[in-house]
């Protein structure tokens, strides 16, 4: 009976180690993706502002008669 308890304990330890490793990998991936999402959001906002600027410039050109 003692052998079975040792086997079960070892198996559970192996499972815990494996799950801990997987958790660390998923956490790392989630952190990386969060950084990427934040960078893309920032880039998106910059592009929106640039589009607004260009549209404003285009409107100003339309309003001014060309010589």
MIVEX-612358 format. One line per field, with one value per residue (C-alpha): residue number from 1; z, x, y. Coordinates in steps of 0.001 Angstrom, whole numbers, plus 524288, in hexadecimal, padded with zeros to 5 digits. Example, Ala and Ser with C-alpha at 12.3 -4.5 7.8 and 13.67 -1.06 7.14 Angstrom:
BEGIN
nr (1 2)
c3 (81E78 81BE4)
c1 (8300C 83566)
c2 (7EE6C 7FBDC)
//
This chain:
BEGIN
nr (1 2 3 4 5 6 7 8 9 10 11 12 13 14 15 16 17 18 19 20 21 22 23 24 25 26 27 28 29 30 31 32 33 34 35 36 37 38 39 40 41 42 43 44 45 46 47 48 49 50 51 52 53 54 55 56 57 58 59 60 61 62 63 64 65 66 67)
c3 (80000 802F0 7F50A 7EF55 7F7BB 7F331 7E4F9 7E66E 7ED42 7E29A 7D800 7DE58 7DFC5 7D156 7CDBF 7D633 7D003 7C270 7C567 7CB6D 7BF2E 7B688 7BF14 7BDD8 7AF10 7AE00 7B70D 7AEDA 7A253 7A82E 7ACB7 79F55 7988D 7A1DA 79E66 78FEA 79122 79862 78DF5 7832A 78A26 78B5D 77D05 77963 780D6 77A2E 76CE6 76FFD 7739E 76727 75F12 7659B 762AC 75476 75308 758E7 74F8A 7442E 74838 74966 73BBA 73665 73CD1 73778 72938 7219E 71A93)
c1 (80000 80B3B 8105F 80351 80329 810DA 80D0A 800F9 808C1 8131D 808C7 801F7 80EE4 811AD 8042A 805F4 8132E 80D84 801EA 80AC2 81313 8070F 801C4 80E93 80E54 80043 802F7 80EB5 806D2 7FBB3 80524 80B71 7FE42 7F9D7 805DF 80374 7F51B 7F8C1 802D3 7F8E3 7EECC 7F89E 7FC55 7EDEF 7EB9F 7F754 7F239 7E4A4 7EA93 7F2A7 7E687 7DF56 7EABB 7EB1E 7DC71 7DD2E 7E822 7E039 7D459 7DCB0 7E20F 7D448 7D00B 7DB84 7DA98 7E6A5 7EDE1)
c2 (80000 80932 80782 80BCC 817F9 81B6B 8194C 821B3 82C51 82C29 82C6E 837F8 83F17 83CF0 84202 84E0A 850CA 84F32 857F1 86233 86249 8638A 86E6F 875D6 8743C 878F3 88467 88834 88757 88F38 899B4 89A63 89B42 8A5F7 8ADEB 8ABCC 8AF9C 8BC10 8BF77 8BD32 8C589 8D07E 8CF41 8CF28 8DBD2 8E22D 8DE06 8E344 8F06A 8F074 8ED7E 8F8B9 901D7 8FDB1 8FF1D 90CBA 91068 90B16 91319 91F56 91D23 91BB2 92870 93059 933C2 93030 93B01)
//
